[in-house]
Amino acid sequence: MARQPTLKQLKYLTALAEHAHFGNAARACHVSQSTLSAAVLELEDTLGSALVERNNRQLILTALGQDVVQRGRNILMEVDDLVAVCEASAEPFTGKMRFGVIPTIAPYTLPHLLKRLRRKYPDFQLFIREELSANLVAALQQGELDVLLLALPYPADNVETMHLYDDEFLFACPRDHALASARRVCTADLRQQDLLLLEDGHCLRDHALEACKLSDSELSIAYQATSLNTIVQMVANGIGVTLLPKMALDAKILSGTEVITRQFREHNVARSIGLMWRRKTPRRAEFHLLGEFIRGAGNRSPANNLRP
């Protein structure tokens, strides 16, 4: 009987395709570079064809190599689903789950959520990866993650989503700002302001503008930051104004600052928070239960500190 590729060989090849570098792929797989390189050579020998073109400057997959990588990813995903079928037959929240979450949700939701999960399901192992939406969705579709917690909608093929709750956006400004005296503000008021937003790639930026029915071309965007904490400090120093999600306010992101917030007069100035998973996953029921648990764990009662 002819030799067949091993799952480990396919895993190493797909990692090599993703990172386009033997050293980086080896680190991602937690093996030495020589181990990964030897496995790829063994795979090529098993298949009787070159899959990778090697030179001192770059690594390129052959046309056949690209085909093998795609098929390999599908095989690895099917194996993951096979394992998931067995796990899904057990009691929910007794095994492992690989969970992706975006940076504008993670610090404000996870501490309380994880505490409740550990208390109620002590045998449940949740492996968390925090990254931008694009990276998380790619990891989900490649079988590296099981389920995502992110802002919706987000474009992705062959996935299902579950809306959990709306996260209201509030206008934030220094206490001495002209709009600070208003009881509520209009989204149109933002057109005359120096608006501080997260840099491109953070979906919170896009969802905030969409919720306010604004485009970049209509705004004077004074600065693009990598975190909400940085933006808050810049607002506190009078550099501009911003939009903040309510979950960040509930987590006391304004503590120790003179920044105040105002609600918008318009309704539905908010982003949708939800879960995303692969359409063919056998763990759909468990993910629905996780969604219900997150809803129950959320502290989204009306805030008393919206106007400090």
C-alpha positions in Angstrom: 0.0 0.0 0.0 1.4 3.4 -0.9 2.3 5.8 1.9 -0.1 8.5 2.8 0.5 12.0 4.2 0.1 12.4 7.9 -2.0 15.0 9.6 1.1 16.5 11.1 2.7 16.9 7.7 -0.3 18.7 6.4 -0.5 20.9 9.5 3.2 21.9 9.0 2.6 22.6 5.3 -0.4 24.8 5.9 1.5 26.7 8.5 4.3 27.2 6.1 1.8 28.5 3.5 0.3 30.9 6.0 3.6 32.3 7.3 5.7 32.0 4.1 8.7 31.5 6.4 10.1 28.3 7.8 11.2 29.8 11.1 7.9 31.6 11.7 5.8 28.5 10.7 7.9 26.4 13.1 7.3 28.8 16.0 3.6 28.8 15.3 3.6 25.0 15.4 5.8 24.9 18.5 8.5 22.8 16.9 12.0 23.4 15.7 12.6 24.7 12.2 14.5 21.5 11.3 11.5 19.4 12.4 9.1 21.3 10.3 11.4 21.4 7.3 12.0 17.6 7.5 8.3 17.0 7.7 7.6 19.0 4.6 10.4 17.2 2.7 8.9 13.9 3.8 5.5 15.0 2.5 7.0 15.9 -0.8 8.7 12.5 -1.0 5.4 10.8 -0.1 3.5 12.6 -2.8 6.4 12.4 -5.3 6.1 16.1 -6.2 7.7 19.4 -5.2 5.4 21.5 -3.2 7.7 24.4 -2.2 10.2 26.4 -4.2 13.1 27.3 -1.9 15.8 30.0 -2.3 17.6 32.4 -0.1 15.2 35.3 -0.7 11.7 33.9 -0.5 9.6 30.8 -0.2 7.0 30.1 -2.9 4.4 27.3 -3.2 4.2 25.5 -6.5 0.9 25.4 -8.2 0.5 21.8 -6.9 1.6 23.0 -3.5 -1.2 25.6 -3.4 -3.7 22.9 -4.3 -2.3 20.5 -1.6 -2.5 23.3 1.0 -6.1 24.0 0.3 -7.0 20.3 0.4 -4.9 19.9 3.5 -6.8 22.7 5.2 -10.1 21.1 4.4 -8.8 17.7 5.7 -7.6 19.3 9.0 -10.9 21.1 9.4 -12.8 17.9 8.9 -10.7 16.2 11.5 -11.3 19.1 13.9 -15.1 18.7 13.2 -14.8 14.9 13.8 -13.3 15.6 17.3 -15.9 18.3 17.8 -18.7 15.8 17.1 -17.5 13.6 19.9 -17.1 16.6 22.2 -20.6 17.8 21.3 -22.1 14.5 22.4 -20.8 15.2 25.9 -22.3 17.7 28.4 -21.9 21.3 27.2 -18.9 23.2 28.6 -17.0 20.2 29.7 -14.3 20.2 27.0 -12.1 22.7 25.2 -13.1 25.7 23.1 -10.9 28.0 21.0 -12.5 31.5 21.4 -11.6 34.6 19.4 -12.5 38.1 20.6 -11.8 41.6 19.3 -9.8 44.1 21.3 -12.7 46.5 21.7 -14.7 43.9 23.5 -12.2 41.7 25.3 -11.1 43.9 28.2 -14.6 45.0 29.0 -16.4 41.7 28.8 -14.0 38.8 29.4 -13.0 39.4 33.1 -16.6 39.1 34.3 -17.5 36.4 31.8 -14.6 34.2 32.6 -15.2 34.5 36.3 -18.8 33.3 35.9 -17.7 30.5 33.5 -15.1 29.2 35.9 -17.6 29.2 38.8 -20.4 27.4 36.9 -18.3 25.1 34.6 -15.0 24.4 36.4 -14.0 21.7 33.8 -14.5 24.0 30.8 -11.3 25.1 29.1 -11.6 28.3 27.1 -8.5 29.2 25.0 -8.7 32.9 24.1 -7.2 34.7 21.2 -7.5 38.5 21.0 -7.1 40.0 17.5 -8.6 42.3 14.9 -11.8 41.0 13.2 -10.1 40.2 9.9 -7.5 37.9 11.6 -10.0 36.2 13.7 -12.4 35.4 10.8 -9.4 34.0 8.8 -8.5 31.8 11.8 -12.1 30.7 12.1 -12.3 29.7 8.5 -9.0 27.8 8.6 -10.2 25.8 11.6 -7.8 27.5 14.1 -10.7 28.9 16.2 -14.1 27.5 17.1 -16.2 30.6 17.7 -15.8 34.4 17.7 -17.2 37.2 19.8 -17.1 40.4 17.7 -19.2 43.3 16.3 -21.6 42.4 13.5 -22.1 42.4 10.7 -18.7 41.3 9.4 -18.3 39.9 5.9 -17.4 36.2 5.9 -18.4 33.1 3.9 -19.9 29.9 5.2 -20.5 31.2 8.7 -23.5 31.6 11.0 -24.0 34.4 13.5 -26.0 35.0 16.6 -26.9 38.5 17.8 -26.4 38.9 21.5 -27.1 42.5 22.3 -26.6 46.1 21.2 -23.7 48.2 22.6 -24.7 51.9 22.6 -22.2 54.5 21.4 -21.9 57.7 23.4 -20.3 61.0 22.6 -17.3 61.8 24.8 -15.7 65.2 25.3 -13.8 67.3 27.9 -15.9 68.9 30.6 -15.3 72.4 29.1 -16.3 71.5 25.6 -19.1 73.4 23.9 -21.3 70.3 23.6 -20.8 69.4 27.2 -23.7 71.6 28.3 -26.1 69.8 25.9 -28.4 67.2 27.5 -28.1 65.1 24.3 -26.2 65.6 21.1 -27.1 64.9 17.4 -24.9 62.8 15.2 -24.8 65.8 12.8 -22.9 67.7 15.5 -19.9 65.5 14.9 -19.3 67.1 11.5 -17.9 70.2 13.1 -15.6 68.3 15.5 -12.1 67.0 15.6 -13.0 63.3 16.0 -10.5 60.8 17.5 -11.0 57.3 16.2 -9.3 54.0 16.2 -7.0 53.3 13.2 -8.1 51.5 10.1 -8.6 47.8 10.7 -10.6 48.2 13.9 -14.2 47.4 13.1 -15.3 49.7 15.9 -14.3 52.6 13.8 -16.5 51.5 10.9 -19.4 50.6 13.0 -19.3 53.9 14.9 -19.3 55.9 11.7 -22.1 53.7 10.2 -24.2 54.0 13.4 -23.9 57.8 13.1 -24.5 57.7 9.3 -21.2 59.5 8.7 -18.2 58.9 6.4 -14.5 59.8 6.8 -14.8 62.5 4.1 -17.4 64.4 6.3 -15.2 64.5 9.3 -12.1 66.2 10.6 -10.3 63.2 12.0 -7.6 64.6 14.2 -5.9 61.3 15.2 -6.1 57.5 14.8 -5.2 55.5 17.8 -4.6 51.8 18.5 -6.6 51.6 21.7 -9.6 53.2 23.4 -7.5 54.0 26.4 -5.2 56.2 24.3 -8.2 58.0 22.8 -9.6 58.7 26.2 -6.4 60.3 27.4 -6.2 62.5 24.3 -9.8 63.6 24.8 -9.0 64.4 28.4 -6.2 66.6 27.2 -8.5 68.6 24.9 -7.2 67.2 21.6 -10.6 66.2 20.3 -13.8 64.3 20.9 -14.7 60.6 20.4 -17.4 57.9 20.4 -17.1 55.3 23.1 -19.0 52.0 23.4 -21.1 51.7 26.6 -19.4 48.5 27.6 -16.2 50.5 28.0 -17.9 53.1 30.1 -19.4 50.3 32.3 -15.9 49.1 32.8 -14.9 52.5 34.1 -12.6 53.5 31.2 -13.1 57.2 32.1 -12.0 56.7 35.7 -9.6 59.4 36.8 -10.4 61.7 33.9 -12.4 64.9 33.3 -14.1 63.3 30.2 -17.9 63.3 30.2 -20.3 61.5 27.9 -23.6 62.4 26.3 -26.2 60.2 24.7 -27.4 60.8 21.1 -30.9 62.1 20.4 -31.2 59.5 17.6 -32.1 55.9 18.4 -30.0 52.9 17.5 -26.6 54.7 17.6 -25.0 51.4 18.6 -23.1 48.4 17.4 -24.3 44.8 17.3 -22.4 42.3 19.4 -22.6 38.7 18.6 -21.0 35.3 18.0 -19.8 33.8 14.7 -19.0 30.2 13.9 -18.5 27.9 10.9 -21.8 26.9 9.3 -20.9 23.2 9.3 -19.8 23.0 12.9 -21.4 20.2 15.0 -21.1 22.4 18.1 -23.9 24.8 17.0 -26.1 24.0 20.0 -23.2 24.6 22.4 -22.4 27.9 20.8 -26.0 29.0 21.2 -25.8 28.1 24.9 -22.6 30.1 25.1 -24.4 33.0 23.6 -27.2 32.8 26.1 -24.6 32.6 28.9 -22.9 35.7 27.6 -26.2 37.5 27.5 -26.8 36.6 31.1 -23.3 37.5 32.2 -23.5 41.0 30.6 -24.1 44.0 32.8 -26.0 46.2 30.4 -28.4 47.9 32.7 -28.8 51.6 32.2 -25.7 53.4 33.4 -25.8 55.9 36.2 -22.5 57.5 35.2 -23.2 58.6 31.7 -23.0 62.3 32.7 -20.3 62.5 35.4 
